[in-house]
Amino acid sequence: MHKSLSFIVSVTAICLMLTASTWASPPEKKKSLSDGRTLAGWHAVGEGTWTVEDGAFVGRADQTKLYGLLVSDETYSNFTVSYKFKCISGDSGFYIRTIIKKPEKAHGLQVQVGRTGSGVGGVYESYGRAWLDRPTAEEEETFLKDKDWNEMKIDARGGNIVVHVNGVKTAELKDDPGRAQGHFALQMHAGDIVRVMFKDVQIQGE
């Protein structure tokens, strides 16, 4: 190839690469949903108590009649939310795109948080279709740590929702017709002795 032609081709390729990088969307930045000291940005609904201890949201309930919820003040639609959890006892969950109906009914999709055998990482529609996808107890034993912190990530883009626990895919919904926008909510199940903790709650998206 002639030197001048080779130079032109090289310059053209570089220009195309620079143009493509300019057009590409910038990566979404992670945003923390907790200041690590207070419940700012969240509000409690129902029974039980929520506190912040060592940077974590801590929920405690003793066989309450009503559910105990910690609900985000903001609503969200398309996002990746990640957090660490530890469930000492009882049954819990992380709601996405939920709405709250009095006195403490969280309607929408709940991702299960709990101990081995409860379907951790599965997706359940409260007051609706019930379980939509969940791992088996045998599968849970391969990825869940009952006595330690676990990391959960929920990708929700339109009707496509994927859940990972400790890097393992535990549930997936495709073209789900559920609600497109709503609150996050941390749950303590009614009627149980619940001790549950959430920390490092972060979101990418909106």
C-alpha positions as CSV (number, residue, x, y, z in Angstrom):
1,M,0.0,0.0,0.0
2,H,1.2,3.5,-0.9
3,K,2.5,5.4,2.2
4,S,0.1,8.3,1.7
5,L,-2.8,6.0,1.3
6,S,-1.7,4.0,4.4
7,F,-1.6,7.2,6.4
8,I,-5.1,8.2,5.2
9,V,-6.5,4.8,6.2
10,S,-4.9,5.0,9.6
11,V,-6.2,8.5,10.3
12,T,-9.7,7.5,9.2
13,A,-9.7,4.5,11.5
14,I,-8.6,6.6,14.5
15,C,-11.3,9.2,13.7
16,L,-13.9,6.4,13.6
17,M,-12.8,5.0,16.9
18,L,-12.9,8.5,18.6
19,T,-16.3,9.1,17.1
20,A,-17.6,5.8,18.4
21,S,-16.3,6.5,21.9
22,T,-18.0,9.9,21.8
23,W,-21.3,8.4,20.9
24,A,-21.1,5.6,23.5
25,S,-23.1,6.2,26.7
26,P,-21.0,6.9,29.7
27,P,-21.0,4.1,32.3
28,E,-23.6,4.5,35.0
29,K,-22.2,5.6,38.3
30,K,-23.0,3.8,41.5
31,K,-24.9,5.8,44.1
32,S,-25.1,4.8,47.8
33,L,-28.7,4.7,49.2
34,S,-27.5,5.0,52.8
35,D,-25.3,7.4,54.7
36,G,-24.2,4.6,57.1
37,R,-25.4,6.5,60.2
38,T,-29.1,7.3,59.9
39,L,-32.3,6.1,58.1
40,A,-32.2,9.2,55.9
41,G,-33.8,8.5,52.5
42,W,-35.9,5.7,54.0
43,H,-39.0,5.5,56.2
44,A,-40.4,2.8,58.4
45,V,-43.9,1.3,57.9
46,G,-45.7,-1.3,60.0
47,E,-44.2,-2.9,63.1
48,G,-40.8,-4.0,64.4
49,T,-37.9,-1.6,64.6
50,W,-35.2,-0.5,62.1
51,T,-31.9,1.0,63.3
52,V,-28.5,1.7,61.8
53,E,-25.6,-0.2,63.4
54,D,-22.0,-0.3,62.2
55,G,-23.2,1.1,58.9
56,A,-25.9,-1.5,58.3
57,F,-29.7,-1.3,58.4
58,V,-30.8,-3.7,61.2
59,G,-34.4,-5.0,61.5
60,R,-35.8,-6.6,64.6
61,A,-39.3,-8.0,65.0
62,D,-40.7,-10.4,67.5
63,Q,-43.8,-12.2,66.1
64,T,-45.5,-8.9,65.2
65,K,-49.0,-8.8,63.7
66,L,-48.0,-6.5,60.9
67,Y,-45.0,-6.7,58.5
68,G,-42.1,-4.4,59.2
69,L,-40.9,-2.4,56.2
70,L,-38.2,0.1,55.5
71,V,-39.3,1.9,52.4
72,S,-37.2,4.1,50.1
73,D,-38.4,7.7,49.8
74,E,-37.6,7.7,46.1
75,T,-39.0,5.5,43.4
76,Y,-37.0,3.7,40.7
77,S,-37.6,2.1,37.3
78,N,-34.6,0.8,35.4
79,F,-31.6,0.0,37.6
80,T,-29.0,-2.4,39.0
81,V,-29.2,-2.5,42.8
82,S,-26.7,-4.3,44.9
83,Y,-26.4,-4.9,48.7
84,K,-25.1,-7.2,51.3
85,F,-27.4,-9.1,53.7
86,K,-27.2,-11.3,56.7
87,C,-30.3,-13.1,58.0
88,I,-29.8,-14.3,61.6
89,S,-33.4,-15.5,62.0
90,G,-36.8,-15.3,60.4
91,D,-37.9,-14.3,56.9
92,S,-37.1,-11.2,54.9
93,G,-37.0,-9.8,51.4
94,F,-36.1,-6.9,49.2
95,Y,-38.9,-5.4,47.2
96,I,-38.4,-3.6,43.9
97,R,-40.9,-1.3,42.2
98,T,-43.3,-1.7,45.0
99,I,-46.2,0.4,46.2
100,I,-47.4,0.4,49.8
101,K,-51.1,0.0,50.6
102,K,-52.3,0.7,54.1
103,P,-51.5,-0.4,56.7
104,E,-48.3,-2.1,55.5
105,K,-49.0,-4.1,52.4
106,A,-46.1,-4.0,49.9
107,H,-47.5,-4.9,46.4
108,G,-45.0,-5.9,43.7
109,L,-42.0,-8.1,43.3
110,Q,-40.0,-9.3,46.3
111,V,-36.6,-10.9,46.1
112,Q,-36.3,-13.4,48.9
113,V,-33.8,-12.8,51.7
114,G,-33.6,-15.4,54.4
115,R,-31.9,-18.7,55.3
116,T,-31.2,-21.8,53.3
117,G,-34.4,-23.5,52.2
118,S,-36.5,-20.3,52.0
119,G,-35.8,-19.6,48.3
120,V,-33.1,-17.0,48.8
121,G,-32.6,-15.1,45.5
122,G,-36.0,-16.1,44.2
123,V,-38.6,-13.7,42.9
124,Y,-42.1,-13.6,44.5
125,E,-45.0,-11.3,43.6
126,S,-46.8,-10.3,46.8
127,Y,-50.5,-10.2,46.7
128,G,-50.3,-11.5,43.1
129,R,-48.8,-14.4,41.2
130,A,-46.7,-15.8,44.2
131,W,-43.4,-17.4,43.2
132,L,-42.2,-16.6,39.7
133,D,-38.7,-18.1,39.8
134,R,-36.5,-19.5,42.6
135,P,-33.6,-21.8,43.3
136,T,-34.0,-25.2,45.0
137,A,-32.9,-25.8,48.5
138,E,-30.1,-28.0,47.1
139,E,-28.9,-25.1,44.9
140,E,-29.1,-22.6,47.8
141,E,-26.6,-24.8,49.8
142,T,-24.0,-24.3,47.1
143,F,-24.0,-20.4,47.2
144,L,-25.6,-19.2,50.4
145,K,-23.8,-18.5,53.7
146,D,-26.2,-18.5,56.6
147,K,-23.7,-17.3,59.1
148,D,-22.0,-14.6,57.1
149,W,-22.7,-11.7,54.8
150,N,-24.0,-12.5,51.3
151,E,-24.0,-10.2,48.3
152,M,-27.1,-9.8,46.1
153,K,-27.5,-8.0,42.8
154,I,-30.7,-7.3,41.1
155,D,-30.8,-6.1,37.4
156,A,-34.2,-4.7,36.4
157,R,-34.5,-3.2,32.9
158,G,-38.1,-3.1,31.7
159,G,-39.6,-6.5,32.1
160,N,-36.3,-8.3,32.2
161,I,-35.1,-9.0,35.8
162,V,-32.1,-11.0,36.8
163,V,-31.0,-11.8,40.4
164,H,-27.5,-13.0,41.5
165,V,-26.5,-14.1,45.0
166,N,-22.7,-14.3,45.6
167,G,-22.1,-14.3,41.9
168,V,-24.6,-17.1,41.1
169,K,-27.7,-16.4,39.0
170,T,-30.7,-17.4,41.2
171,A,-33.7,-16.1,39.2
172,E,-34.6,-14.6,35.9
173,L,-37.8,-13.0,34.5
174,K,-38.2,-12.1,30.8
175,D,-40.8,-9.6,29.6
176,D,-42.5,-9.6,32.9
177,P,-45.7,-7.6,32.8
178,G,-45.3,-6.2,36.4
179,R,-45.1,-2.6,37.5
180,A,-42.5,-0.4,35.8
181,Q,-41.7,1.9,38.7
182,G,-41.9,2.0,42.4
183,H,-40.1,2.0,45.7
184,F,-37.5,-0.3,47.2
185,A,-38.5,-1.9,50.6
186,L,-36.7,-4.0,53.1
187,Q,-39.0,-6.5,54.8
188,M,-39.5,-8.3,58.1
189,H,-42.1,-11.0,57.8
190,A,-45.0,-10.8,60.3
191,G,-45.4,-13.6,62.8
192,D,-41.7,-14.4,62.9
193,I,-38.8,-13.6,65.2
194,V,-36.7,-11.7,62.7
195,R,-33.1,-10.4,62.9
196,V,-31.9,-9.2,59.5
197,M,-29.2,-6.8,58.3
198,F,-28.6,-5.0,55.0
199,K,-25.6,-2.9,54.2
200,D,-23.7,-1.3,51.2
201,V,-27.0,-0.6,49.4
202,Q,-26.0,0.9,46.0
203,I,-27.8,1.7,42.8
204,Q,-26.8,2.2,39.2
205,G,-29.6,3.6,37.0
206,E,-32.8,5.4,37.9
